Amino acid sequence: MFKKHGRAIILTAVILTGISILRFQNYSDTHEIGVDLPVVDSTLLKLKNDVIRFEQIFKSGVEGCKCPGSAIVVVKDSSVILMKGFGTKKVRTNDPVDENTVFRLGSVSKGFASVTAGMLVEKGYFDWDDKVKDYYPGFELISEEQGTRIKISHILSHTSGLIRHAYTNLIEEGWSIEEITPLLKEVELVGREGENFAYQNVMYSLIEKVASQATNRKYPEILQQEIFDKCGMDYSTCTYEGLKKAENKSMPHLLVANNYIYAKTKITRKYYNSVSSGGVNASVSDMGKWLMLLLGNRPDIISSETLESIFEPVISTRHERRFYDRWQECTGSYYAMGWRVLDFNNRRIIYHGGYVNGYRSEIAFDRENKVGVCALFNTPCKYANSVIRDFFNFYDNTILPGNILAQKTD
């Protein structure tokens, strides 16, 4: 988790300069942005002990539901303070998960699509209020008038007016977005655009068509070049072939019997035909770099102002009754563009979860306090429903009070 001689190096830096760049991480990242903070021995020891304590909470959670393999990363300000793998890549083997082991992200991929779109907005390729039909003329709804009014912001916030999961089944059967789109004009509407929330995969995927038309590049190419490459996400891909070729990958598992008995299953092609909805593959070390961007530490890629516009709540989702709505700490839930927004313990958390092909993922961050967490699992284990809640309760009660990393500096 920490470099072997990290403490000695930091102490030497304090002696020489009185100020040290605090970087708790175990990988080389040329894109990392250091944070100059005054450092004292007691603070370092407390932070290390705090992180180890949450590591034990996480370990107990995944062991409690016998999850075969998992990984977690925690970012504070611009430093990784915890990054570790647990368990094995496959059941009944001794091949351990590490920080570079690749998992599938499922719907956590949606956040990559909205941020990529935001980057293209900044570069002038299109605006949030542009009409989808202007970039994808083949797009139609049962109401011709409503179809012409649908904006890019509507498809990214699931507020187009279509019923929930319209033709998601066809994505899972392997149909292309081009094959599914003409069928949308047969779907009854549940309301006017912008007035109702209904989660989508097909409609959301139209952002790929908009981006491709505007840039004359395929969406996977844009994602690879503008996000993965620039962030240094060396293990991330967005194709079936990319995951299959990865030497260090976790296999998916499904629950096959009571008492948490899991069996390995096959990697499938599901959602690689809809990358923006569920086709990203990544390691937890890559997700640490992604969190750095989401917390606003990569203005060379996307500005904090644009990120704020992406994370701004668009519509309430409390009628969904998701598991996080039952958390006593959660008093409100919304959808922004590609991200869920939770009011949790009097703070605002940006969040998304994902499931695909036996993999489960959870990511959340608090931009005001500059802290984020991502956990990846190679099965849809029960603890995935609790990890975000556990982390932010731990952070509030343990790390935040009196910790130098939680204090603002000049």
LOTOR-389898 format. One record per residue (C-alpha): residue in three letters; x, y, z. Coordinates in steps of 0.25 Angstrom, whole numbers, plus 2048, in hexadecimal, padded with zeros to 3 digits. Example, Ala and Ser with C-alpha at 12.3 -4.5 7.8 and 13.67 -1.06 7.14 Angstrom:
# residues 2
ALA8317EE81F/SER8377FC81D/
***
This chain:
# residues 410
MET800800800/PHE80B80A804/LYS81980B7FE/LYS823803807/HIS82B80F80A/GLY82081A809/ARG82181E817/ALA830820817/ILE83082880A/ILE825831810/LEU82D83381C/THR839837814/ALA83184180C/VAL82C847819/ILE83A84981E/LEU83F84F811/THR83385880E/GLY829858819/ILE81E85580F/SER81C847808/ILE8138437FC/LEU80A838802/ARG80882C7F9/PHE80381F7FF/GLN8038167F3/ASN80A80A7ED/TYR80A80D7DE/SER8128177D5/ASP8098217CF/THR80F82C7C7/HIS8028347C7/GLU8008347D6/ILE7FF8427DC/GLY8068437EA/VAL80084C7F5/ASP80A8547FE/LEU80685180C/PRO80D85381A/VAL81084581F/VAL81384082D/ASP815832832/SER80883183A/THR80083582E/LEU80682B825/LEU80482082F/LYS7F6824832/LEU7F3824823/LYS7F9817821/ASN7F281082C/ASP7E5816828/VAL7E781081A/ILE7EA80381F/ARG7DE803828/PHE7D580581B/GLU7DD7FB814/GLN7D87F181F/ILE7CA7F581E/PHE7CA7F380F/LYS7D17E5810/SER7C77E181B/GLY7BC7E5811/VAL7C17DD805/GLU7C57D180E/GLY7B77D1814/CYS7B07CF807/LYS7BC7C6802/CYS7BE7CF7F6/PRO7C97C87EE/GLY7D17D47EA/SER7D07E37EC/ALA7D87F07EC/ILE7D77FE7F2/VAL7DD80B7F0/VAL7DB8187F9/VAL7E08267F4/LYS7E18327FD/ASP7E483F7F6/SER7EE83B7EC/SER7F482F7F3/VAL7F18207F3/ILE7F081C802/LEU7EB80E800/MET7EC8057F4/LYS7EC7F67F6/GLY7E67E97F0/PHE7E07DE7F8/GLY7DD7CF7F5/THR7DF7C87E8/LYS7DC7CA7D9/LYS7D57BD7D9/VAL7CF7B47E3/ARG7D77A87E8/THR7E47AE7E3/ASN7F07B57EA/ASP7F17C07DF/PRO7EF7CD7E7/VAL7E87DA7E3/ASP7F17E67E3/GLU7F07F47E1/ASN7F27F27D2/THR7E87E77D0/VAL7DD7EB7C6/PHE7CF7EA7C8/ARG7C27EE7C0/LEU7BB7FB7C5/GLY7AD7F97C0/SER7A58067C1/VAL7B180D7C8/SER7B480F7B9/LYS7AA8197B8/GLY7B28237C0/PHE7BD8227B6/ALA7B38257AA/SER7AE8327B1/VAL7BC8377B5/THR7C18347A6/ALA7B583C7A1/GLY7B88477AB/MET7C68477A5/LEU7C1848797/VAL7B785479B/GLU7C385B7A1/LYS7CA859793/GLY7BE85F78C/TYR7B9852785/PHE7AB85478A/ASP7A3859796/TRP79B8527A0/ASP78E85979A/ASP79185478C/LYS78684B786/VAL78A83C785/LYS78383C777/ASP78D846771/TYR79883C773/TYR79182F771/PRO785832767/GLY781823768/PHE77C826776/GLU76C826778/LEU762825783/ILE753821782/SER751830783/GLU758837778/GLU75784477F/GLN75E83E78C/GLY768837784/THR76D84477E/ARG76D84B78B/ILE776840792/LYS783847797/ILE79184179A/SER78E8447A9/HIS78183C7A8/ILE78882F7A4/LEU7938307AE/SER7898337B9/HIS77F8287B5/THR7748327B3/SER7708307A5/GLY76282C7A8/LEU76381D7A4/ILE7608117AE/ARG76A80C7B7/HIS7758037B0/ALA76F8047A2/TYR7757F979A/THR7807F67A4/ASN77D7E77A1/LEU7817E9793/ILE78E7EF797/GLU7907E27A0/GLU78D7DA794/GLY7987E078C/TRP7917EA783/SER7987F677E/ILE793804782/GLU791806773/GLU7887FA772/ILE7807FE77F/THR77E80D77C/PRO77380C772/LEU76B80477C/LEU76A810785/LYS75F81677D/GLU75680B781/VAL75880D790/GLU74D814798/LEU7518207A0/VAL74F8227AF/GLY7508317AE/ARG75683E7A8/GLU76583F7A7/GLY76C8447B4/GLU7608417BD/ASN7628327C0/PHE76E8297C4/ALA76E81B7BE/TYR77C8147BD/GLN7818117AF/ASN78C80A7A8/VAL78880B799/MET78581A79A/TYR79181D7A3/SER79A816798/LEU79582078E/ILE7A0829794/GLU7AA82078C/LYS7A382477F/VAL7A3833782/ALA7B2833786/SER7B682B77A/GLN7AE834770/ALA7B4840777/THR7C283C777/ASN7C383276B/ARG7C9828775/LYS7C381B77B/TYR7BF81D78A/PRO7C881178F/GLU7D4819788/ILE7D082678F/LEU7CF81F79C/GLN7DC81879B/GLN7E4824796/GLU7DE83079E/ILE7DB8297AB/PHE7E381C7AD/ASP7F08207A6/LYS7F082E7AC/CYS7ED8297BA/GLY7F781E7B9/MET7ED8137BB/ASP7F68097B5/TYR7ED7FD7B8/SER7E08027B3/THR7D97FE7A6/CYS7CB7FE7A1/THR7CA7F2798/TYR7C77E379A/GLU7D57E0793/GLY7DC7EA79D/LEU7D77E27A9/LYS7DA7D57A3/LYS7E87D87A0/ALA7EB7DE7AE/GLU7F57D57B5/ASN7F17DA7C3/LYS7E27DA7C3/SER7D77D57CD/MET7CD7CB7C8/PRO7BE7CD7CA/HIS7B67C47D4/LEU7A87C17D8/LEU7A17BC7E4/VAL79D7AE7E2/ALA7997A97F0/ASN7957AE7FD/ASN7A07B1807/TYR7A77BA7FD/ILE7AC7AF7F4/TYR7B17B57E7/ALA7B57AF7D9/LYS7BE7B67CE/THR7B67BA7C2/LYS7BA7BE7B4/ILE7BE7CC7AF/THR7B37D07A6/ARG7B27DB79B/LYS7A67E17A2/TYR7A77F07A2/TYR7B37F2799/ASN7A97F578E/SER7A5801798/VAL7B280579E/SER7AD8127A4/SER7A280A7AB/GLY7AB7FF7B1/GLY7B77FC7A9/VAL7C38017B0/ASN7CD7F87B6/ALA7D77FD7C1/SER7E07FA7CD/VAL7DF8007DA/SER7EC8087D8/ASP7E680E7CB/MET7D98127D3/GLY7E28197DD/LYS7E78227D1/TRP7D98237CD/LEU7D58287DB/MET7E08327DA/LEU7D98387CD/LEU7CB8387D4/LEU7D083F7E0/GLY7D584B7D7/ASN7E48487D7/ARG7E58467C7/PRO7E28547C2/ASP7EB8517B6/ILE7E08477B2/ILE7D384D7B7/SER7D08597BF/SER7CA8597CD/GLU7BF8627C8/THR7BB8587BD/LEU7BB84D7C7/GLU7B28547D0/SER7A88567C5/ILE7A88477C3/PHE7A68447D1/GLU79B84E7D3/PRO78E8477D7/VAL7848467CC/ILE77883E7D1/SER7748377DE/THR7758287DE/ARG76F8257EC/HIS76381D7E5/GLU76D8137E1/ARG76F80D7EF/ARG77D8097ED/PHE7858027F8/TYR78C8107FC/ASP77E8167FE/ARG77D80D80A/TRP78A812810/GLN78581B81C/GLU791825818/CYS78B82780A/THR78083280A/GLY77F8347FB/SER78382E7EE/TYR7848347E0/TYR78A8317D2/ALA79383B7CC/MET79A8387BE/GLY7A082A7BF/TRP7A182A7CE/ARG7978287DA/VAL7988337E5/LEU79582F7F3/ASP7928387FF/PHE79A83180A/ASN79D836818/ASN79B844814/ARG7A4843809/ARG7A38417FA/ILE7A98347F4/ILE7AA8317E5/TYR7A88227E3/HIS7A68177DA/GLY7A58087DA/GLY7A67FD7D0/TYR7A47EF7CD/VAL7A77E77C0/ASN7AA7D87BD/GLY7AD7D47CB/TYR7B57E17CF/ARG7B17EC7D9/SER7B67FA7DB/GLU7B48057E4/ILE7BA8137E3/ALA7B78207EB/PHE7BD82D7EF/ASP7BB83A7F6/ARG7C18467EF/GLU7C08507FA/ASN7C8847803/LYS7D18427F8/VAL7CF8337FB/GLY7CB8277F3/VAL7CA8187F3/CYS7C980D7E9/ALA7C77FE7EB/LEU7C67F37E1/PHE7C17E57E3/ASN7C27D97DA/THR7B47D47DE/PRO7A77DC7E2/CYS7AA7DA7F1/LYS7A17E07FC/TYR7AC7E9801/ALA7AC7F17F5/ASN79F7F77FA/SER7A67FC807/VAL7B4800803/ILE7B180F7FF/ARG7A881180C/ASP7B380A815/PHE7BE81380F/PHE7B7820810/ASN7B381D81E/PHE7C1819822/TYR7C682581B/ASP7BD82E823/ASN7C0828830/THR7CF82582F/ILE7D782C824/LEU7D0839823/PRO7D183E832/GLY7DE844834/ASN7E683E829/ILE7EF847821/LEU7EA842814/ALA7DC847817/GLN7E185581A/LYS7E2860810/THR7F086580D/ASP7F4873807/
***
